[in-house]
Amino acid sequence: MARAPLLQLSGISLTFGGNPVFDDLSLVVQPGDRVALVGRNGSGKSTLMKVMAGLVEPDRGARVVPQGVTVGYMEQDPDLSAYATLGDYAASALPEGESYRLGVVAEGLKFDPATPVATASGGERRRAALAKLLAEAPELMLLDEPTNHLDIQAIEWLEAELRDTRAAFVLISHDRAFLRALTRATLWIDRGEVRRREAGFEGFEDWREEIWAQEDEARHKLDRKIKAEARWAVEGISARRKRNMGRVRALQALRADRAAQIRRQGAAALELDSGQQSGRRVIEATGLTKTYGGKPIVRDFSLRVMRGDRVAFVGPNGVGKTTLLKMLTGEVQPDAGTVIHGTNLEIAVFDQTRAALDAEASLWENLTGDPLMKVSGAADQVLVRGQPRHVVAYLKDFLFDEAQARAPVRSLSGGEKARLLLAKLMAKPSNLLVLDEPTNDLDVETLDLLQDILGEFDGTVLLVSHDRDFIDRIATQTVAMEGNGRATVYPGGWSDYAVQRPVVQENTVKTSVSAPKLKPDAKPEPKKAEGLTFTERKRFDDLPALMDRLQAEIGKLTEFLSQPDLYDKEPVKFRKASEGLAERQAALAAAEEEWLALAERA
């Protein structure tokens, strides 16, 4: 006998600020459903989930939950004012004697119930909300971005819990690997319409593209019909005016139908300018050791980053990934070891705390107030990759409308804040991108676009992320920070690391990537003291000026060769300039290698 639905929405209509979010929406969630809820940022995913939870009242329509069915919702910003600790909040709805369930969940999520509410971070509050939902174990769970602020180990634990649960769930997430592993049906919100597909997220993108292709074909046919009818109206109406006014009215109806069609929202216009080319060797870190409050971050860690590398840093929350990034960029000094930067580095940082954004200032003020984006004498323009742009036009590239330009940043969603930070980042030339948790709150389409531009970016990328799919798509090598100062470099992305990791864990002794392998009972030979001779010291001091001169000549030759029609008009000059450019690039590479070798000995 078929079981009754857990939740049913019928004829739901909802309007915010004059714009319809949903109109005549109906959907059903059945027992055992495992549903991915997907759509662009701002499409209404979280709003729909709140309607499903009964937290938002629609303008019209009905929400039906059968008597006795429990529905749980993971709050994004829970009200904890009535509780002393996060554990008090998370256990507040548990029956007496069942608080042990919270302990099991807290261990898996790495969530400390004893944390005082007054000192809890936003991430800790969200983990408390997730722990509360899982401990209560309702028949239907509504999960809005549950993996945000979780490290990969906690995400894998949550994935296993949801895989084994008997409850139904609806899941919003940007984490492709998480969605693929768990979902069996897909709800797609697109321009106020909700479509359902009885298959998981795995084939969502192909399904979406197929629907969009059908829309484009229908729109093309409608456009052709309107053109044909309009031609008839001009050429044939005068002779048959009285008989054919109905056809004219039909043409007007066609035009109204075409005007009412809502065009798909374009993708954010993400674009990177790599600026001047960095040296071939970007970062040379040797023997780094760092301890904070008695806790080792890294011990004797070495890493060489070459131009074009994409290095991902993974590990549990709090292990020190951001600290290691800051050591590599020179923002934090190691206790021991050295970090040498190559030439011409221009660093741009995407900070997970969004510290580069002023929450109380408007979007307009955040862009025009940036000294690196300021256009002298023009209060309504910003400098974008060297060219002035109107601030509203640039914001529209990142899917903000004109009304949002004067709104405070604190009014934005997490995804919108991430897009605004990308707008600031991508306005400036850079050849070394430092991306600390860039994927949090971004929708799948924007993640796709970010992945594409990083693929085309000819600079270097250092990336911290807990998104396994994104790491697999981007990283050429992965630094696994395993705690207690251990940091090991693996070739490839997350999947490559996951395959190699068990082999490493079987060894009783772990060594850093740079440590030499020793025979049993062998002792490392003492390193001979090396210094520079007088001639080498002078060469070492003179090389930076030589590299600067070569870089300047390379810039001038590159600019000369970029002239249109130069090859056709001046073939001899073109050939000589090309040869000179190749010679100077080779000389610069050799000078950099020589300087780095001398620097290591010095």
N, C-alpha and C positions, 0 to 999 in steps of 0.2 A: 504494500500500500504506500502510495506516494506521500511524502511528508510535506507539511505546509511550508511556504517560504519563510525564511527568517525575517525578511524585510521587504516591503513593497512600497515603491513611490509611484503615484498615479497623477498624471496631469500637472506636474510641478512647474510653476512659473515663478521667476524671481527677478526682480529689477533692483539694481544698485545705481543711484545717481542718474536715473533716466535711461541707462543702458541695460537692455535685457541680458541677464546672465544665462538663464534657461527659459524656454517657453514650451509648455506642454510636454514636459519630460516624464517618461515612465521607465522604470526598471525594477528588476526583481533580483534578490540575492537568495540562493537556495542553500540548504544544508550541504556542507562539504565544498562550497565554492571557494576557489582561490583565485582572486581577481586582481589583475593589474589595472590601476586607474592612471591613465597617461594623458598628456596634453601639454601644450606650451605653458610657460610661466604666465600667469594672468588669465588663463583660459577658464578657471573656475574649479579646479580640482579640489582644493581645500574647502571651498565654499560648498561644493556638492557633498563632500564627506561630512561637513557640519550639518547639512540638511539630513543626511542619513543618520547622524547621531542624535538628531532632535535638538541641536543647539541653535540652528537658524530656522526661523519660521518662514516658509515660502509665502508669496503673495496669494497664490492659488494652488490647489491640489491637495493631496492627502499622503501622509506617511503612516503606514500600518506595520506594527510589530505585534505578532501574536502574543497573547497572554502567556507569561512564564518564560519567554525568550529574553535572554540578557544580551545587550549590545554594549560593547566597550569601545571607548575612543581615546586614543593617545593625544593628549593636549600638547600643543606646541609651546604654549607659554602658560603653564598651570599657575593658579593662584595658591601660593604656599603660605600666605600671611597668617593662617591659623595654626601653623605647625612649627615646632622648634627645630626638628631635624627632617632631612629628606626621607628617612625611614618612617617617621610618624605619618607623613603624607602618603607614602607608598602603601602602607599597611592599613590606612584609615578605613577601608571598606571590607577588609578580610574578616571572616567569622572568627570568633574567639577560639583560640587554640590552633589556628592555621597560619600563624605568622611565620612558620618554618618555610612556607612556600616563597615568601619574599627572600629569605636567606639563600635559597637555591638560585633564584633569578638574579639576585644581586651579585653572586659569585660569577655567574656567566657573563654578566654585563660589565663587570669590574666597577660596580657601583657601591659606594660605602654608605649604608643607611645612617651611620652616625654623623654624617656631615651636617653641620648647622646650616639652616636655611639662609641665615644672614650672610654667610661667606660662600655660598654655593655659586658656581659659575653657571652661565646659560646652558652649557653642555651637560653639566651635572643635573640640572633641573629637568632637562629633556630625558636623560637616562632614568631619572626617578619616575617620570610620567610613563615611560615604557615599562619599567619594572612593575609599577602599579597595575598596568593593564595585564601583563603576562601573569602576575601572581593571582589576579582575580579570575583569570581563565573564563571569560564570557563565551557564549556560543557563537557570537559574531564579533570579530575584532576589526576595528577601523584604524589603520596604521598610516600616519602621515609622515613620510620621510624618517622612518625609524633608525636608519643607519647613519644619519648625520651625527657627528661627534662620537661615533664608535670607531675603535681601531679594527683592523682586519680580523684579529682573533675573536673579538666580541661579535663582529658581523657573522663570522662563520658559526659561532655558537648560536646566535639568533636564527640563522638560516636552518640549522639542524633542529631547533625547537619548533619552528613553524612547519618544517617538513614533516615532523612527527605528530603535530597536533591534530586532534579530531575536530577542532573548531573551524568554522569558515572565517575567511578574512578578505578584506579589500585593502590593497596596498598601493600607496604612492611612493615612488622612489626614483632617483636618477641613476641608481646602481644597476646597470644592465645585467651583470652576473647574478645579482640577487634576484632580480625579476625573472630571469630565464630559469633559475633553479627552482622557483617556487610556484609560479602562476600557471593556471590551466585555462583561464579566460581573460579577455581584455576589454575594458571599457575605455573608449577613446573620446575625449571631449574636444570638439573642433568647432569653433565659431557658434557656440551655444547648442550644438547638436551632440548627442551622446550616442555613439554606435557601440554595439557589443559583438564580439567575435568569440566563438567557443574554441579558443586555442590560446595558449600562453603567449608571453611577450616575444618568444623566439622569432616568430614570423611577423611581428607587428609592422616593421618598417616596410616590408614588401607589400603588406595589405594596405598600408597608408598610401604608398606611391600608386598602387593600382586604383584606389578610390580617387585620388587627385587626378590621375590620368583620365578617368571617366568623366570627372567634372570638367576638365579642360576640353575634352571632346564635345561634351554637351554645350559648353559655352561657345565653342567655335561654331557649332551648327546654328545656335541661336543668333550669333553675330551675322552669319551669312544670310539667314532668313530676314533679319532686320534690314540688311543692305538691299536685298532683293525687293522687299516691300517698300522701302524708301524710294528706290528707283522707279517703281511703278507709280508711287504717289506723285512724283515730279512729272513723269512722262505721260501718264494715262488718265489722271484724275479729271482734267478739265473737260474731256469729252463725255465722261460718265459720272459727273459729280453726284447727281441725286441717287443713282443706283448703287454707288460704292462707298458711301460714307461709313457703312459698317466695317469695311475693310480698313479704312483710315483709323477708325476707333480700335480695331484689332492691332494695327501697327503701334498705336500709342500704348496699348496694353503690353505688347512685346517689349517696348522700350522701358516701361515701368518695371517689368519683370527683370530685365537685364540690370537695371539700376539697383534693384533690391538685392541682387546677389551679393553676398559678402565675400570679398576677396580674401584669400588666405593671407595671414600676416607673414610678411617677409622675414627672413632670417636676419639676425643682427649682423651689421656690416663690419665684421671683425677683420682687421688687417694689421700686420706687423711690419715695421720698418727696421731692418737689422742695422741700419746706420753703417758706419765704417767697419771694415772687417777686423776682427780681433786677430791676435797672433794665433799660430797653429796650436800651441800649448796654452790652454786657458788657465788652469789651476794645477799647481803641483803641491800637494799636501804630504808631508813626511813626518811620521812618528808622532801624530797628534795625540795628546793626552789631556783630558779635561774632567774635573770633578766639581760638582755643585753640592754643598752641604753634606759632604762625606759620601755622596752618591756618584759613582763613576759614570761618565757619559761615554767616553771612548778611551781606549788604552792602546797606545802605539799604533794608531790607525794611519794608513797611507792611501792616497788616491791620486791618480793622474786623470785630469779631465782635458780632452782635446776638443778643438773647435768642431762643432756639429754633434757632439755627444748629447744624449738625453739620459740623465742619471736620475733614477727614482730612489727615494729614501722611504723605507717601510719599517714598521715596528710598532709595538704597543704604545698607547697614549702615555706620555710622561717619560718615555725612554730617552728623549733628548734629540729628536730629529731636527727640530727647529734650531736648537743650539748648535748642532753640527753644521747646518746650513750657514748660520751666522759666522761660524769660525772660517768656513771656506770662503765667504765673501769679505772677511776682514772686519766685520762688525763686532765680533767677540774674539778676544785673544785666548789661545790655548794655554794651559799650564806648562806644557812642554811641546816641542815639535815646531815645525815651520810651515807657513803657507806662502807660496810665491805665485803671484798673478802674472799672466802674460801681458802683452802690450795692448793698448787701445781698448781696454774693457769699458763698456758702457752697460751698467747693471740696472735692470728694472725689476722691482719686487712686487709680487702679489701676496699681500699679507693676510693670513687667515683671520686675524682679529679685525680686519677692515680699518686699521688705525689710520690709514691715509684719508679716510672720509670723516668729515665733521658732521656728526649726526644732527646738530641743531641748525646747520646752514642748509640752504637750498641746493638742489642739483646744479643750478646755474652758478651759485657762489662757489661750490666745490670745484668747478672747472675753471671759471675765470679767476679765482683766487690762487690757483696754482702758479707759482712763479715761472715754472718751465712751460706753461701753456698760455701765459699772459701776452696779449697783443697790445703794445704801447698805444695809448690814445683811443682804444676801441673797447668799450665796456661790454659790448654784446658779441665779441668774437673771441675765439680761442685758437691757439697755434697747434695744428695737427700735422705732425710729421713735416714741419717746416712751412706749412701753408695755412693762412688764416681761414677759419670757417666760422659761420654764425653758430652760436652756442646751441640754439634750438635745432638747427639742421644736424649738427653732430650728435645731439642726444637722440634724434629720430633714427640715426644709424644703429643705435643700440636699443631700439624699440620703445623709447619713451615718447609720450605725446607732449604737446605744447603745454597742457595744463599741469603736467608734472614738473616742468622745468623750475617753477617757483616754489614747489613743495619741499618741506624739510626732508632730509635723508632718513630721519627716524621713521617716517611714514612708509618707507619702502619695504617690500618683502625681502627675505634673504636672497632670493634669486635676482631681484632688481638691484640690490646693493652690490652683488657680485658683478652684474653687468656694468654698473657705474664705475666700479673699480677697474674693470677691463677697459672702459673708455679712457680713463686716465692713463693706464699703463700703455695702451696702444697708440696714444698721441705722441709718444716720445720715442726717438730712435734708441735702440738697444741691441747689443749683440750677446748679452747673457741674461736670460730670463730666470728669475727665482720664483717659483710658483708654490706657495705654501697652502695646501688644501684649496685649490682653485675650483674643484668640482662640487663643493657643498652648495646646495640649493639651485644649481643650474639645471634647466630642463634638458632632455635628451638631445633635442635638435641643436641647442647652443653648444652642448658638449661635442656633438659631431663637428660643428663648425670650428670650435677651438682645436679639436684634434687635427682637422685639415690644415689650419693655418700654422700649427706647430710643425706639421709635416713639411710645409713649404718654407718654414723659417730657416735661414742658413746660418743662424747663430747657434748658441749652446743653451741647454735647458737643464735646470736643477729642479726637481719636482718632489714634493711631499704629498702623498695621497693615500686614502684608504679604499679607493675605487679600483678594484682588481682589473676590471675590463679596460679602464682608461690607462692604467699602467701598462697592460699588455699591448695596447695600441701605440703607446708613445715611447716607452723606455728602451734604450739600447743596453743599459746595464742597471742593476738593482743593488743598492746598499741595504742589507738587512741588519737592523740594529736589534740585537737579541737580548739586551739587558746586561747589567754588570760590566759594562764597558766593551762588550763584544760587538764588533761591526765587521761584516764580511761582504765582499763584493761578488756578485754573480752576474754572468752575462745574460742579457735578455730581460724580459719583464717578469710579472708576478708568477705566471704559469711556469716559466723556466725555473724560477727560484723554488716554487713548490715542489717541482720534480727533483731538484738537486738537494733540497734541504734535508730530507731524511738521511741521506748518505752522510752529511755533515754531522747530524745529531748522533749517529752511531759511534762516532769517534769519541774517545774519552778526553782528548785534548783538542781544543780549538785554537787555531792560530789566525791572526789577521791576514788579509790578502797579501800583504807585503812581507810577511815574516818568512825567512828562509827555512826550508825543511832540514832538520838535523837528524843524523843517525843516532840510534839509541846510545845514551850516555855520552854523546858528543857535546863538547862545549863550544859555543861560538867564539871564533877568533876575535881578539880585541881589534876594533877598528883603528886603522892607522890614522894618526892626526894628519890632516891635509890642510895646506894653506895655499895662498897664491904667491907666486914670485912677483918681483917688482914689475916685470913686463906684463904679466897676466893681470895684476891689479890695475895698471894703467889702461889695459885693454877693457877690463871690466867697467872702469869709470867712463871710458869713451863710447862704449857701445850704445847706451841710451840715446845719445845725440845722433849717432849714425842711424838708429832705427827710426827716430823721429823724422830725419831728413828723407829716408827712403819712403816712409809712409806718406809724407807730403808730396813727393814726386809721383808716387802711385796715384794719389788723389787727383793731381793735375792731369796726368796721362789718361786716367779713367774719364775725367770730364771732357778732355779733348776728343777721345774716341767715341763719346756718346753723341757727337754732332750728327744730325741727320744728313744722309747723302755724302758723308765724308769719303767713304770708300770709292764712290763713283767719281767724285770731283777731284780728289787728291789721293790716288792709290799709293803713291810712293810715301807720302807722309803717314798714311794709314798703316802701311807695312812697318815703317821705322818706329812709329809710336807703339805698335803692338809688340814688336821685338823688345823695345825699351821697357815696356810694362812687364813682360815676362821676366826679363833680367832682374828688374828691381824687386819683383815678388820673390824670386828665388834668393836674392841677396838678403831680403828681409827675413825670410824663413831661416836662412843659415845664421844670421846675426842673432835671432831669437834663441836658436838652439845653443849657440856658443855662450850667450849671456846666461841662460839657465844652467848650463854645465858649470860655468864659473861661479854662479851664485850658490850652487849646491856645495862646492868646495870651500867657498868663502864663509 
